[in-house]
Amino acid sequence: MSYQAHTLYAFCFLATTLVGGPSWAQKSNLSGTFQTPFGEMALAESTDSTVKGFLTSADKCNRKKGSLVFSGSRLDDSVTAMIKICYEGSSRCKKHIDEIPLLLLVSPDGSRMTGVAHYNPPPAGCQAIHQKEGVVFVLGAKVKTAVKRAAKPKTVPKKLKPKRKTKSVSITKTVPKDVTKPSAIDHERLMIEANEFLRMGEAEKARERFRAITEKAKKNKGLDSLVHANAYNGVGVTFYLRERYAEAMENYKMAIRIDPNVSDSYYNLACLFALKGDKAQSFRYLNMAVLNGYIDLDTLDQDPDLANLRDDPRYQKIKDGLF
């Protein structure tokens, strides 16, 4: 089942340079045993930045311990890979194995990776071990196989028509069981106010509201993680409005680390990397944004942020789903 946050989209000002983010010259090696939604894997990163993953035990698809199931490459703090996942279900399924793409954002210490997968329609009677787009890989520790949220988020479907041009931001909210609680009312109010200030181009006032939500989320562990992530994405948009691109990138990445289902952040990162001139990273994020429907193709062709990508053959391949 596809999970998509509602996107409030508009164009932004085209820039030629981007302030650099954190240096990855001393990046940590990804080799180690990771708990993943698809089972435990032993990952090994080689000196040429290729990353391979092997099963640490036999699985339900009769694959043996040591079977190669993950093949990818690392570029700074991102890993793109193809992973062979096991389907199970009725006798008609016959333990089907499929290969799907992944994009993972590596934490600074290399102990955690968060990102998205793109799934093919399963064969009749089959069900994948994990079917959420958002995925989390954790070094060593055992983790739950799904990103859990308190309630299914709802979106505020309004078009963004700001005086200044912006990037996409999801205004996603949950409906608490007891809406009379002050904390619930306050969080709802802050998100709506932040959205309205974005419409008016009031980046600083919007940022203040989004940050208030992130602070509340730190104190209230019961708050939907996607709401928390969308607030960080919103902070990123406010920095983007003021052309503070390094800070925007930092907050988009933080959003993905909090909840990898924060769909808008992948497209926003693709645009920032394009502005920076880092086509390789931009195409990584753009590909997953298109595959999972986080951005429509008409918007893709009109966004000036992506102008320097359109003459590259990889751009058309992404649009055709062949990247």
N, C-alpha and C positions, 0 to 999 in steps of 0.2 A: 504494500500500500504506500503510495507516494505521500510524503508529508511536505507541504509547501506553505511557507509563511506568505502573507499578502505583501506584495511589493509596492511601495510608494515611490514612483520613478520620475526622474526628470534629468535633463542634461546638466552638465557642469562646465565650468570654464576649462579650456584646454591649457595645459601647462607643458613646459619643455623639460623641466628638471624636477627632481624629487629628492628631498633631504633623505639621506641614508638612514636605515634602521640599524638594528644591532648587528655587530660583526659576528660572522660564523666561522672565522678563521680557526678558532679553537673548538670547533664543534665536537660534541661527544659522539663516540661510536655507538651505533645502534645494536651491536651484537649482545644477545642475551635472550632469556626466556620471557616471552610476553603472554599475558592473558588477553585473549581477544574474543569478540563475539562469535568467532568461528572455531573456537577451540584454542588450546594452548599451543604456541609455536615457538620454536627456537630460531631467532633471526640472526643473520650474520651479514654485516656490512663489510665489503672489501675495500681495498685502497682506491679502486676506481669508482667508488660510491654506488656500486650495485648492491642491492639488498635482496637476500634470499631468505625464505622462511620454510621451516621443516616441521612436520608434526612431531610432537614429543611422545605420542602414543597412537595406537591404532584408533580409527574412528568408525562411525556407523556405515560408512560407504566402503568398508573393507580396505581402506588405505592403511598401509603399514606405518609403523613408527619410522621416522626419517624421510617420509615421502615429501618431495618438494611441492609446496602448495602456494608459495608466495614468491613472485619475481618482480622486482622493481628497481628504481633508481632514485637516489637522493640528490636534491639540488638545494643547497643551503638548509633551510628548515622545512622543506617539503619533501614528501616521498610519493611518487606515483607508482602504482603496481597493478599487476593482474593477480587475482587470487582465485584459486579453485575452491569453490564452496560445495558442501554436501547437502543434497536435498533428501528428505525422507518423507514417508507418507504411506499411501495405500500400496498394494501389490503392483498396481499399474505404474507407480513411480520407479520402482526397482533401484532405489538409492542413486538417483541421478546426480552427476557432478557437472557443474557449470563453471565457467571462468568469467569473472566480472572485474571492471576497473575500480580502483580505489585512489583517493587522494587523502594524504595524511599530513597534518601539521605537527612538527616535532617540537616538544617542549625544550626550553633552553638546556636542561640537564639530560635530555634524551630518555627520560624515564616514562614518558607518556606521549602518545600520539592520538590526535583526534581529527576526524575528517568525515568524508562521505563515500559511500559506495553507490554504484549504479547497477540495478538488478535487471536481468532479462525476465520476461514473463515465464513463470515456472511451468513445467510440463503438467499435464492433467494429473491430479491427485497428489502432487508434490508440494512440499512446504520446506522452505529453507530453514536452517537452524536459526538464522538471524535475518530479519527482513526489514529492519529500520535502515533508512539511508544513513543516519548518523552512526558512526562507529567510534569505539575507544579501545586503544591498545595500551596496556599498562605493564611495565617491567616488573616481573617478580610477583607482586601481590595478586591474589585472586580477586576478581571483580565480578559484579553482575553483568549479564550479557546484554542488557538493554539500558538505554538512557531513560530513566524513569522521571515522569512528571506528575505533579499533583492532579492535574486535570487537563483534558484536551483543550488546547488554547484556541481562542477565537480571535478573529481579526477585525479591524475597523476598516471596511472597504471604502476608502476615500482617495480620490486622485490628488496627487501632490502638485500644486501649481504655485510654487513660491516666486517671490519677486527675484530672488537669486536662484541660480540653478544648483541642484543638489544631486547626491547619489541616493541609492535606494536604502530605505530603512523600514523595517517591519514594525507596525504598531500592533503588537500581539498582546492579548490579555486573557486572563483566566476569570471565570465567574465563580467566586468562592461560595461554599454552601451557605455561609452566614454573611451576607453582604452588609450587615449592620456593623460589623467589626470595623473600628477606625482604621486599622492597618490595611484592610482590604480596600476600603473607600479611598484612602490616601494614595495607595499604589495605582489604582485606576485613574484617579484624578491627575496624578503626576504624568502618567503616560499620555493622556489626552492633551494636557497643557503643553507638554514637550512637542507633540505633533503640531499643535496650533502655532507655536513659536517657530517651528521649522517652516511652516507655510508662509510666515511673515518675514523669513530670512533673519530672524532673531537668534543667531546661533548660540550666543552666550547664555541667554535665558533658557533655551532648549537644553543646552548642556547641563545647566544647573539642575533641571528636573530629571534628566536621565541619570545623572550622578547620584541624585537623591535615591533613585530606585536601586542603583547598585549598592549603595550603603545599606539600604533596608534589607536587601537580599543577603548581605553578609551576616546580618543579625537574625534574620528570619529564615532558617534552613528549610522551612516548609514552602517557601515561595517557589513557584514554578521556575525551573532552571532556564527554560526558554525565554521567559520574561526577563530574567537577569541578563541573559545573553543578548537579547534584543536591545536592552538598555545600553549595553556596551557598544553595540552596533550603532545606536543612535548617537552616542558620544563621538564615535568615529566620524559620523556624518557631519556633526557640528564643526569638528576640526577641518574636515574636507571643505566645508563652506568657506573657511578662512584660509584655505590653501596651506594648512599646517599638515602636510601629507604624512610625515613620519609618525606624528601622533595619531592620525587617522588610522594608519596601518596597524599600529600597536593595539588600538582598541578593537579593530575588526578581528585581529588574531585572538585577542582575549575573549571575544564573543564565541569564537569557534572552540576555544579550549574549555569554556564553561558548558556549552551545549552544542555539539557538532551539527544539530539540526537547524541552526540559525542560518537559513538559506541565503539571505541577502548578503551576508559577509563574504561569501565566495565570489560573487560577481563584483562586489565593491573592491576586493583585493585584486581581481583580474584587471580592473580599470586602473588602480594605482600602480600596479606593476607595468602596465602599458604606458602610463605617463612617465614612469621612470626610465622606460626604454628596455626593461627586462622582459623581452618577449617570451623567453622560455618559461619563466614563472607565470606570466600572464596567461599563456595558453593552457597551463596546467589547471589553473582555477577556472578559466573560462570554459574549458571543456566539460568539467563537472557541472558547472552552472547551467550549461545548455542541455546536457544529457538528462539532468534531473528536472528540467523545466523551471529553473529558478529565474530565468529571463526569457522573454519571447524574442523571436528572430527579427521582428520588425524593429524593436528597440535596439537590438544588437547592431543593426545596420545604420542606425541614426545617431548613436552615441559618439560624440566627438572624442571622447577619451580613447576610443579604440581605433582612431584614424590611422595610426601607424601600423596597425595589424592587418588591415584589409587587403593589402597587396601581397601579403605572405600566404603561400599555398596552404599553410596550416589553418588559417582562418576559415577558408571554404571547407576544408575537411571537417572542422568542428561543426559547422553549420549542417553538413551532410551526415553527421554522426559517424565519421570515419577516422577520427583523429586517433 
